[in-house]
Amino acid sequence: MGRVTQRRKVHKYVLDGSPQALEFPVRHREDVLAVEEPLEIRIGSLSFSVTMRTPGNDFDLVAGFLVSEGVIWSPDQLVSLRFCAGEDEDGVQTFNVVEAQLRPDVVRPDTGRNVYTSSSCGICGTDSIEAVHKSSHFSPADDPLTVPVATLAALPDRLREAQAVFDVTGGVHAAGLFRIAEDGSVELLCLREDVGRHNAVDKVVGWALREGMLPLRGTVLQVSGRASFELVQKAALAGIPVLAAVSAPSSLAVELAEASGMTLAGFSRGTSLNVYAGARRVSVPVGLADSVR
């Protein structure tokens, strides 16, 4: 596996007006950066996609990407994953090419598309809710999960506590999969970090696929950034009933959540949150419910 972080020399400019800043306005130091490198995804020997990602959990990333593309939805459809030969100018293995072998009866996607995915774009051209529904093999709509509002609002803090790479770089997104028990207790099942928020989600979904856990009924996917269409799509295709984001959702994300029967929350900040779709799954104390305006 490649390096997740990298040290770089930087010039730090301090302009706070303090005596120390006035005496030493420029300081030379090292900073820790999150690594971003390309990963080529091959199906058999044919190239399918290239994505920019933070190295680590690459097999989970590839498996999750194939779920998100509607190619597979069961672990027995994925025969094997392996790193292909790839070296840098110094002859060091780069681990930047992963080959997936699918079961013979799995319908292969069009590997002539040359799909390129940046660290900020998850679907790049797939903007049809109808297309998502055609690819879906799970329906979050019939999931009976109920989440106490205080539990849902507290998940960003639980996510943040587990973000090891963010602690040292401040430069990665995170996706955390939580199981909510009937008694309201919360278990963090999987957390993944990446420079791309869609990659972090794919890594979580891929982990779940490889563990034989799809569909992910009774779970909440908490993400560190905004709730875009592609994140709702990925959650829906994995059968996740609730997606919560620290920041805002897009209009199309809300439309897809409604059409898929998902619960979508945004601006989840510990003491408040907005529920944009599927409010029936969010339970509130009796006194609080009586005061709703």
C-alpha positions in Angstrom: 0.0 0.0 0.0 1.2 3.5 -0.8 1.7 6.2 1.8 -1.4 7.9 3.2 0.4 11.0 4.4 3.4 13.0 3.2 5.6 15.6 4.9 6.4 18.8 3.1 8.4 21.9 4.0 6.3 25.1 4.1 6.6 28.7 4.9 4.1 29.8 7.5 3.1 33.4 7.7 1.7 34.6 11.0 -0.2 37.9 10.8 -2.0 38.0 14.2 -0.1 41.1 15.4 1.4 39.4 18.4 5.0 40.4 19.5 6.2 37.0 18.3 4.6 37.4 14.9 6.1 40.9 14.5 9.5 39.5 15.3 9.2 36.3 13.3 6.4 36.8 10.7 7.7 33.9 8.5 8.5 30.5 10.0 9.9 27.5 8.3 8.4 24.2 9.3 7.1 20.8 8.1 3.5 20.1 7.4 1.7 16.8 6.9 -0.4 16.4 3.8 -2.9 13.8 2.8 -1.6 11.9 -0.3 -3.6 12.0 -3.5 -2.7 9.6 -6.2 -4.6 8.0 -9.2 -6.0 4.5 -9.0 -6.8 2.7 -12.2 -9.7 0.2 -11.9 -9.6 -2.7 -14.3 -12.3 -5.3 -14.9 -10.3 -8.3 -16.1 -7.6 -6.9 -18.3 -9.7 -3.9 -19.5 -9.4 -0.5 -18.0 -12.8 0.7 -16.5 -12.1 3.9 -14.5 -9.4 6.1 -13.0 -10.1 7.9 -9.7 -8.0 10.2 -7.6 -7.8 8.9 -4.1 -5.8 8.6 -0.9 -4.0 5.2 -0.9 -5.3 2.7 1.5 -8.3 0.3 1.6 -8.1 0.2 -2.2 -9.8 -3.2 -2.5 -12.7 -1.8 -0.5 -12.7 1.3 -2.8 -12.9 -0.8 -6.0 -15.6 -3.1 -4.6 -17.7 -0.1 -3.5 -17.2 1.6 -6.8 -18.6 -1.5 -8.6 -21.6 -1.5 -6.3 -22.1 2.2 -6.9 -22.0 1.6 -10.7 -24.7 -1.1 -10.3 -22.2 -3.8 -11.6 -22.3 -6.0 -8.5 -24.4 -6.2 -5.3 -23.3 -9.6 -3.8 -19.8 -10.7 -2.6 -19.9 -13.9 -4.6 -20.1 -11.8 -7.8 -16.6 -10.5 -7.1 -14.2 -13.4 -7.6 -10.9 -11.7 -6.8 -9.1 -8.4 -6.5 -5.4 -7.9 -7.0 -2.8 -5.2 -7.5 -1.3 -5.2 -10.9 2.4 -4.4 -11.7 3.1 -0.7 -11.6 6.3 1.0 -10.7 7.4 4.6 -10.3 10.6 6.1 -11.8 12.6 4.5 -8.9 11.3 1.0 -9.5 9.1 1.1 -6.4 5.7 -0.6 -6.6 3.0 2.1 -6.8 -0.1 0.0 -6.0 -2.0 2.3 -8.3 -3.7 -0.4 -10.5 -6.3 -2.8 -9.1 -7.8 -5.6 -11.3 -11.2 -7.0 -10.4 -12.3 -10.4 -11.7 -16.0 -10.9 -11.8 -18.1 -14.0 -11.9 -18.6 -15.2 -15.5 -22.4 -14.5 -15.5 -22.0 -10.9 -14.2 -22.9 -8.4 -17.0 -19.7 -6.4 -17.7 -20.1 -2.6 -17.9 -18.9 -0.8 -21.0 -15.1 -0.6 -20.4 -14.8 1.7 -23.4 -16.2 4.6 -21.4 -12.8 5.7 -20.0 -14.5 6.9 -16.8 -12.4 9.5 -15.0 -13.4 10.5 -11.5 -11.7 13.4 -9.7 -11.5 13.6 -5.9 -14.5 15.9 -5.9 -16.8 14.1 -8.4 -18.4 10.8 -7.8 -20.7 10.1 -10.8 -19.5 12.4 -13.6 -22.5 12.4 -16.0 -24.9 10.1 -14.2 -27.6 12.5 -13.3 -30.8 10.5 -13.8 -32.8 9.3 -10.8 -34.5 6.8 -13.1 -31.1 5.4 -14.0 -30.3 4.9 -10.3 -33.5 3.0 -9.8 -32.8 0.7 -12.7 -29.4 -0.2 -11.2 -30.7 -0.7 -7.6 -31.2 -4.2 -6.2 -32.1 -3.0 -2.7 -34.8 -0.7 -1.5 -34.2 1.4 1.7 -37.9 2.4 1.6 -39.1 -0.6 3.6 -36.4 -0.4 6.3 -38.2 0.1 9.6 -35.2 1.8 11.3 -36.0 4.6 13.8 -33.3 6.9 15.0 -33.6 9.1 18.1 -32.9 12.7 17.0 -30.3 13.2 19.7 -28.5 10.1 18.6 -28.5 11.2 15.0 -27.2 14.7 15.9 -24.4 13.2 18.0 -22.9 11.1 15.1 -20.7 13.8 13.7 -18.8 13.9 17.0 -18.5 10.2 17.0 -17.2 10.4 13.4 -14.7 13.1 14.2 -13.3 11.1 17.2 -12.3 8.3 14.9 -10.7 10.4 12.1 -7.0 9.5 12.5 -5.8 10.8 9.1 -7.7 14.1 9.5 -6.1 14.6 12.9 -2.7 14.9 11.3 -3.6 16.5 7.9 -6.9 18.3 8.2 -7.3 17.4 4.6 -9.5 14.4 4.1 -13.2 13.5 4.1 -14.7 10.7 6.2 -17.6 8.4 6.0 -18.7 6.3 9.0 -21.3 3.5 9.0 -23.2 3.2 12.3 -25.6 0.5 13.4 -28.4 1.8 15.6 -29.8 -0.8 18.0 -33.5 -0.9 19.1 -32.4 0.4 22.5 -30.8 3.4 20.8 -27.2 2.3 21.4 -24.8 3.1 18.6 -22.0 1.0 17.1 -19.4 2.3 14.6 -19.1 -0.5 12.1 -16.6 1.0 9.7 -14.9 4.4 9.1 -12.9 5.3 6.0 -11.1 8.5 5.1 -10.1 9.9 1.7 -9.4 13.1 -0.1 -12.6 12.4 -2.1 -15.8 12.2 -0.1 -17.3 9.8 -2.7 -14.2 7.5 -2.3 -14.7 7.4 1.5 -18.3 6.2 0.9 -17.2 3.7 -1.7 -14.6 2.3 0.8 -17.3 1.9 3.4 -19.7 0.2 1.0 -17.0 -2.0 -0.5 -16.0 -3.1 3.0 -19.6 -4.0 3.7 -19.9 -5.9 0.4 -16.8 -7.9 1.1 -18.1 -8.7 4.6 -21.4 -10.0 3.1 -23.4 -7.3 4.8 -25.4 -5.8 1.9 -28.1 -4.5 2.1 -27.1 -2.3 5.0 -30.4 -2.3 6.8 -30.7 -0.6 10.2 -27.7 1.6 9.6 -26.8 5.3 9.3 -24.1 6.6 7.0 -22.6 9.8 8.4 -20.4 11.9 6.1 -18.1 14.8 6.9 -19.0 17.0 4.0 -22.1 17.9 2.0 -24.8 15.5 0.8 -24.5 15.4 -2.9 -26.5 13.4 -5.4 -23.7 10.8 -5.9 -23.5 10.1 -2.1 -27.3 9.5 -1.9 -27.0 7.3 -4.9 -24.2 5.2 -3.3 -26.1 4.9 -0.1 -29.3 3.9 -1.9 -27.6 1.2 -4.0 -26.1 -0.3 -0.7 -29.6 -0.3 0.9 -28.6 2.3 3.6 -31.8 3.9 5.0 -30.3 7.0 6.5 -27.7 9.4 5.3 -26.6 12.3 7.5 -24.2 15.1 6.5 -22.4 17.8 8.4 -23.1 20.3 5.6 -25.9 21.0 3.1 -27.6 18.6 0.6 -28.2 19.5 -3.0 -31.7 19.7 -4.5 -31.2 16.6 -6.6 -29.9 14.7 -3.5 -33.1 15.4 -1.7 -35.2 14.4 -4.7 -33.3 11.1 -5.0 -33.6 10.4 -1.2 -37.4 11.0 -1.4 -37.7 8.8 -4.5 -35.6 6.0 -2.9 -37.4 6.1 0.5 -34.3 7.2 2.3 -34.0 9.6 5.2 -31.6 12.5 4.5 -30.3 14.9 7.1 -28.0 17.9 6.7 -26.3 20.5 8.8 -25.9 17.9 11.5 -23.9 19.8 14.1 -24.5 18.1 17.5 -27.2 20.4 18.8 -29.3 20.7 15.7 -29.9 19.2 12.2 -32.3 19.5 9.3 -34.2 16.6 7.9 -34.9 17.0 4.2 -36.5 13.6 3.4 -37.9 10.6 5.4 -38.6 12.4 8.7 -40.7 9.4 9.8 -37.5 7.6 10.8 -36.4 10.4 13.2 -38.0 10.0 16.6 -38.2 12.9 19.1 -39.1 12.9 22.8 -42.8 13.4 23.5 -42.4 16.9 24.9 -40.3 18.0 22.0 -42.7 16.5 19.5 -45.6 18.4 21.1 -43.7 21.6 20.6 -43.2 21.2 16.8 -44.3 24.2 14.8 
